[in-house]
Amino acid sequence: MARRAIDVLQTALAAVRPPPRLVDWSIFVLVCFEAISGLVSFTVGSVAWWPLFWAHRIAGLALLVFVGFKLVRVRHRLTNSDQWRPSTLLSGLTVLAVFGALATGIVWVFGLDIRLSRWTLLSVHVGFGLVLVPLMLWHLTTRFRLPRSHDFDRRRTVLQYTALLIGATLVYRGQEFATQLLDGPGSDRRFTGSQPREGAGNESFPVTSWVADDPDPVELSDWTLSVRGAVETPLELQYHDLSPTTTQQALLDCTSGWYTVQQWRGLRVGDVLEAAGVDEKSRFVRFVSVTGYRWSLPIDEARDAVLATHVGGERLTHGHGAPLRLVAPGRRGFQWVKWVDRVDVRYRDDPAQWLVTLISGFD
């Protein structure tokens, strides 16, 4: 009976397995899609983007199947030392990166919150993904083979890829349904994959920094908030000049894999801009940290943002961005600039902010 089941499974897999070169190029395309969609997913936090996150997870499961096809085909090269070549080590490293990315992603989806030192599994997953892309490109240069015309049987190929994608979708949705039904770990994740952090105030959610931003505590006596750029009246505000005027409940979704809903109290950015007198032709507002880290919002969105001095009824601690932290609902955590000391009203966006997010904090 067991043997028969294995034979049936092998027959089914053979029916959906594309030709070898299509398998190789499918792996390449899926890795590229996973890298791009993963990076884009870090920049979006509104529910309207849920299809991107679904596609990322479904493509990951499809990638697992294609890697399985590949390993079955080349397993003798990896297990037989007589066939090892200089490129075999590269192949092995690529396989480890693939399975590292897939394994950490799958475990995270099941809601297991395992930490490796200061890193969540989601952060480790991202690390494997970033390493995998150059390894895959390097590996491709050693075995570059374009697909040939006879690799394609249009009807068969369409059916094979349709079956694989439908199967991956059913597995993913089945896992989601089972997790929700059993109320297991991960049932309270957001569509982004982030897990909740309950409570109110500074101690209820982690202190995290994007890449290397980790300044010394800000001396309030030396700190000022500058509002400048396309304004009629540039402002220089001391901390004692700040009078929190608004309270807003907002969800902070951190790219390290957690989210929290807090009451944020501070200055409505629109009120600050009104006090400075904004040029009607301005289009963006840039928020700059004491570290040089910065992020820009379209001016209409920025008006409804908050420069927070308090969270959950408590004055912000240094780790959470004191004296001022940008609260930008619908944006991911790395866009909520900490330790804000400057607001620039601008006519144009600031594409260089992407580079600054990577190098800010490095001496």
C-alpha positions as CSV (number, residue, x, y, z in Angstrom):
1,M,0.0,0.0,0.0
2,A,2.8,2.5,1.0
3,R,4.7,1.6,-2.2
4,R,1.6,2.2,-4.3
5,A,1.0,5.6,-2.7
6,I,4.7,6.5,-3.4
7,D,4.3,5.4,-7.0
8,V,1.1,7.5,-7.4
9,L,2.9,10.5,-5.9
10,Q,5.9,10.1,-8.2
11,T,3.6,9.8,-11.2
12,A,1.7,13.0,-10.2
13,L,4.9,14.9,-9.7
14,A,6.3,13.7,-13.0
15,A,3.1,15.0,-14.7
16,V,3.5,18.5,-13.3
17,R,7.3,18.7,-13.5
18,P,8.4,21.0,-16.3
19,P,11.6,20.3,-18.4
20,P,14.9,20.8,-16.6
21,R,15.7,24.2,-18.2
22,L,12.3,25.5,-17.4
23,V,12.7,24.4,-13.8
24,D,16.0,26.3,-13.6
25,W,14.6,29.5,-15.0
26,S,11.5,29.2,-12.9
27,I,13.7,29.1,-9.8
28,F,15.5,32.2,-11.0
29,V,12.3,34.1,-11.8
30,L,10.7,33.1,-8.5
31,V,13.8,34.2,-6.5
32,C,13.8,37.5,-8.2
33,F,10.1,38.0,-7.6
34,E,10.4,37.0,-4.0
35,A,13.3,39.5,-3.5
36,I,11.4,42.4,-5.2
37,S,8.0,41.7,-3.6
38,G,9.7,41.3,-0.2
39,L,11.4,44.6,-0.5
40,V,8.3,46.3,-1.7
41,S,6.2,44.8,1.1
42,F,8.5,46.6,3.6
43,T,7.3,49.9,2.3
44,V,3.5,49.4,2.3
45,G,1.2,48.9,5.3
46,S,-2.3,49.5,4.1
47,V,-4.7,46.6,3.7
48,A,-5.1,47.4,0.0
49,W,-1.7,45.8,-0.5
50,W,-2.7,42.4,0.8
51,P,-2.5,40.7,-2.7
52,L,1.3,41.5,-2.7
53,F,1.8,39.6,0.6
54,W,-0.3,36.7,-0.6
55,A,1.6,36.5,-3.9
56,H,4.9,36.5,-2.0
57,R,3.9,33.6,0.2
58,I,2.4,31.5,-2.6
59,A,5.4,32.1,-4.8
60,G,7.6,30.9,-1.9
61,L,5.7,27.6,-1.7
62,A,6.0,27.2,-5.5
63,L,9.7,27.9,-5.2
64,L,10.0,25.1,-2.7
65,V,8.5,22.7,-5.2
66,F,10.8,23.8,-8.0
67,V,13.8,23.5,-5.8
68,G,12.7,20.0,-5.0
69,F,12.5,19.2,-8.7
70,K,16.0,20.6,-9.1
71,L,17.5,18.6,-6.2
72,V,16.0,15.3,-7.4
73,R,17.7,15.9,-10.8
74,V,21.1,16.9,-9.5
75,R,21.3,14.9,-6.2
76,H,24.0,12.6,-7.6
77,R,26.3,15.6,-8.2
78,L,26.0,16.7,-4.6
79,T,26.2,13.2,-3.0
80,N,29.0,11.8,-5.3
81,S,32.3,13.4,-4.4
82,D,33.8,12.2,-7.7
83,Q,31.6,14.7,-9.5
84,W,32.4,17.7,-7.3
85,R,33.7,20.7,-9.1
86,P,34.7,24.2,-7.9
87,S,31.1,25.3,-8.7
88,T,29.7,22.6,-6.4
89,L,30.5,24.7,-3.3
90,L,28.6,27.6,-4.8
91,S,25.7,25.3,-5.5
92,G,25.7,24.0,-1.9
93,L,25.7,27.6,-0.5
94,T,22.9,28.6,-2.8
95,V,20.8,25.6,-1.7
96,L,21.4,26.5,2.0
97,A,20.3,30.0,1.4
98,V,17.2,28.9,-0.4
99,F,16.2,26.5,2.4
100,G,17.2,29.0,5.0
101,A,14.9,31.6,3.5
102,L,12.0,29.1,2.9
103,A,12.3,27.5,6.3
104,T,12.4,30.7,8.3
105,G,9.5,32.1,6.2
106,I,7.3,29.0,6.8
107,V,8.0,28.9,10.5
108,W,7.2,32.6,10.8
109,V,3.9,32.1,9.0
110,F,3.0,29.4,11.5
111,G,3.3,32.0,14.2
112,L,6.4,30.8,16.0
113,D,8.2,33.8,17.5
114,I,11.7,32.4,17.9
115,R,14.5,34.9,18.4
116,L,18.1,34.6,17.4
117,S,19.9,37.0,19.6
118,R,18.3,40.4,18.8
119,W,16.8,39.1,15.5
120,T,13.3,37.8,14.9
121,L,12.9,34.9,12.4
122,L,11.4,37.4,10.0
123,S,14.7,39.4,10.1
124,V,16.7,36.2,9.5
125,H,14.4,35.3,6.6
126,V,15.1,38.7,5.0
127,G,18.9,38.1,5.6
128,F,18.8,34.8,3.8
129,G,16.8,36.4,1.0
130,L,19.4,39.2,0.5
131,V,22.2,36.7,0.4
132,L,20.4,34.4,-2.0
133,V,20.0,36.9,-4.8
134,P,23.8,37.4,-5.5
135,L,24.4,33.7,-4.9
136,M,21.7,32.9,-7.5
137,L,23.2,35.3,-10.0
138,W,26.7,33.9,-9.5
139,H,25.4,30.4,-9.8
140,L,23.6,31.3,-13.0
141,T,26.9,32.5,-14.6
142,T,28.4,29.0,-14.1
143,R,25.5,27.1,-15.7
144,F,23.9,29.6,-18.1
145,R,21.5,27.8,-20.5
146,L,18.7,29.5,-22.2
147,P,15.4,27.5,-22.7
148,R,15.1,25.9,-26.1
149,S,12.0,25.8,-28.3
150,H,11.3,22.1,-27.6
151,D,11.2,22.9,-23.8
152,F,7.9,24.5,-24.5
153,D,4.7,22.6,-25.1
154,R,2.2,25.5,-24.7
155,R,-0.8,23.5,-23.6
156,R,1.2,21.2,-21.3
157,T,3.3,24.0,-19.9
158,V,0.3,26.2,-19.1
159,L,-1.4,23.2,-17.4
160,Q,1.7,22.4,-15.4
161,Y,2.3,25.9,-14.1
162,T,-1.4,26.4,-13.4
163,A,-1.5,23.2,-11.3
164,L,1.6,24.2,-9.4
165,L,0.3,27.7,-8.6
166,I,-3.2,26.4,-7.6
167,G,-1.6,23.8,-5.4
168,A,0.6,26.3,-3.7
169,T,-2.4,28.6,-3.2
170,L,-4.5,25.8,-1.7
171,V,-1.7,24.9,0.7
172,Y,-1.2,28.5,1.9
173,R,-4.9,29.1,2.3
174,G,-5.3,25.7,4.0
175,Q,-2.7,26.7,6.5
176,E,-4.4,30.1,7.1
177,F,-7.8,28.4,7.6
178,A,-6.4,25.8,10.0
179,T,-4.5,28.4,12.0
180,Q,-7.7,30.5,12.4
181,L,-9.9,27.5,13.1
182,L,-7.6,26.1,15.8
183,D,-6.7,29.6,17.1
184,G,-3.1,28.6,17.0
185,P,0.1,30.7,17.0
186,G,-0.1,33.1,14.1
187,S,-3.9,33.4,14.1
188,D,-3.6,37.0,15.2
189,R,-1.0,38.1,12.6
190,R,-1.7,41.0,10.3
191,F,-1.8,40.5,6.6
192,T,1.8,41.8,6.6
193,G,2.8,38.8,8.8
194,S,3.5,40.9,11.9
195,Q,2.5,39.6,15.3
196,P,0.8,41.7,18.0
197,R,2.4,43.3,21.0
198,E,-0.2,44.1,23.6
199,G,-0.3,46.8,26.2
200,A,0.1,50.6,26.4
201,G,3.1,52.8,26.7
202,N,6.8,52.5,26.2
203,E,7.3,49.1,27.7
204,S,4.6,47.4,25.7
205,F,6.5,47.2,22.4
206,P,10.1,46.6,21.4
207,V,12.7,49.3,20.8
208,T,14.0,48.8,17.3
209,S,16.1,50.9,15.0
210,W,16.5,50.7,11.2
211,V,19.9,49.4,10.2
212,A,22.4,51.3,12.4
213,D,20.5,54.3,13.8
214,D,21.4,54.4,17.5
215,P,22.2,57.9,18.7
216,D,22.9,59.0,22.3
217,P,20.0,60.4,24.2
218,V,19.0,63.8,23.0
219,E,19.8,66.7,25.4
220,L,16.6,68.7,25.6
221,S,18.4,71.9,26.5
222,D,20.3,71.7,23.2
223,W,17.5,70.5,21.0
224,T,15.3,72.5,18.7
225,L,12.7,71.7,16.1
226,S,13.3,73.6,12.9
227,V,10.6,74.1,10.3
228,R,12.0,75.4,7.1
229,G,11.9,75.2,3.3
230,A,8.9,76.4,1.3
231,V,7.4,78.3,4.2
232,E,6.7,82.0,4.9
233,T,7.9,82.0,8.4
234,P,10.7,79.5,9.4
235,L,10.3,78.2,12.9
236,E,12.7,77.3,15.7
237,L,10.9,75.6,18.6
238,Q,12.4,74.7,21.9
239,Y,11.1,71.6,23.7
240,H,9.3,73.8,26.3
241,D,7.6,75.5,23.4
242,L,5.8,72.3,22.3
243,S,2.3,72.0,23.5
244,P,0.7,68.6,22.6
245,T,-2.6,69.4,21.0
246,T,-3.8,66.2,19.6
247,T,-4.2,62.5,20.5
248,Q,-4.5,59.8,17.8
249,Q,-4.8,56.1,17.9
250,A,-2.5,54.6,15.3
251,L,-1.1,51.1,14.4
252,L,2.7,50.8,14.2
253,D,3.7,47.9,12.0
254,C,7.4,47.2,12.3
255,T,9.3,45.4,9.5
256,S,11.0,43.2,12.1
257,G,7.7,41.4,12.5
258,W,5.5,42.9,15.2
259,Y,2.7,45.5,15.4
260,T,1.1,47.5,18.2
261,V,-1.9,49.8,18.5
262,Q,-1.2,52.9,20.7
263,Q,-2.6,56.3,21.7
264,W,0.0,58.8,20.4
265,R,-0.1,62.4,21.7
266,G,1.7,65.3,20.3
267,L,1.6,68.0,17.6
268,R,-0.6,67.7,14.5
269,V,1.8,68.3,11.6
270,G,-0.9,70.3,9.8
271,D,-1.0,72.8,12.7
272,V,2.8,73.2,12.6
273,L,2.7,73.8,8.8
274,E,-0.1,76.3,9.3
275,A,1.9,78.2,11.8
276,A,4.9,78.4,9.4
277,G,2.7,79.3,6.4
278,V,3.2,76.8,3.6
279,D,3.8,77.8,0.0
280,E,0.7,76.6,-2.0
281,K,3.1,75.1,-4.6
282,S,4.8,72.8,-2.1
283,R,4.1,69.1,-2.5
284,F,6.1,67.1,0.1
285,V,7.1,67.4,3.8
286,R,10.4,65.8,4.9
287,F,11.0,64.7,8.5
288,V,14.7,64.6,9.5
289,S,16.2,62.9,12.5
290,V,19.2,64.1,14.6
291,T,21.1,61.2,12.9
292,G,20.4,62.5,9.4
293,Y,17.8,59.7,8.8
294,R,14.8,61.1,6.9
295,W,11.6,60.3,5.2
296,S,9.1,62.4,3.2
297,L,5.3,62.3,2.9
298,P,3.0,63.9,0.4
299,I,1.9,67.2,2.0
300,D,-1.8,66.2,2.3
301,E,-0.8,63.0,4.1
302,A,1.7,64.8,6.2
303,R,-0.9,67.3,7.5
304,D,-2.7,64.4,9.3
305,A,0.5,62.9,10.7
306,V,1.6,63.6,14.3
307,L,4.9,64.6,15.8
308,A,4.4,62.6,19.0
309,T,5.8,63.5,22.4
310,H,3.8,60.8,24.3
311,V,2.7,57.2,23.8
312,G,0.0,55.5,25.9
313,G,-0.1,58.5,28.2
314,E,3.7,58.3,28.9
315,R,6.3,60.7,27.7
316,L,8.3,59.0,24.9
317,T,11.5,57.3,26.0
318,H,14.8,57.8,24.1
319,G,14.5,54.3,22.5
320,H,11.1,55.2,21.1
321,G,12.2,58.5,19.6
322,A,12.1,61.2,22.3
323,P,11.8,64.1,22.1
324,L,9.7,63.8,18.9
325,R,8.7,60.9,16.8
326,L,6.7,60.9,13.5
327,V,3.5,59.0,13.6
328,A,2.4,58.2,10.1
329,P,-0.7,55.9,10.0
330,G,-0.7,53.4,7.2
331,R,3.1,53.6,6.8
332,R,5.6,50.9,8.0
333,G,7.6,51.5,11.1
334,F,10.9,52.5,9.5
335,Q,9.0,55.5,8.0
336,W,8.0,56.7,11.4
337,V,11.1,58.8,11.9
338,K,12.6,59.0,15.4
339,W,14.4,61.8,17.1
340,V,12.9,64.4,14.7
341,D,14.6,67.8,14.9
342,R,13.8,69.2,11.4
343,V,10.8,69.5,9.2
344,D,11.4,70.6,5.6
345,V,8.6,71.7,3.3
346,R,9.6,70.9,-0.3
347,Y,8.5,71.2,-3.9
348,R,9.8,67.8,-4.8
349,D,10.2,64.3,-3.3
350,D,13.5,63.1,-1.9
351,P,14.6,59.9,-3.6
352,A,18.0,60.0,-1.8
353,Q,16.1,59.1,1.4
354,W,16.3,55.5,0.3
355,L,20.1,55.6,0.4
356,V,20.1,57.5,3.7
357,T,18.0,54.7,5.4
358,L,20.9,52.3,4.6
359,I,23.9,54.4,5.7
360,S,22.4,56.5,8.6
361,G,24.0,55.8,11.9
362,F,27.3,54.5,10.4
363,D,30.3,56.6,11.5
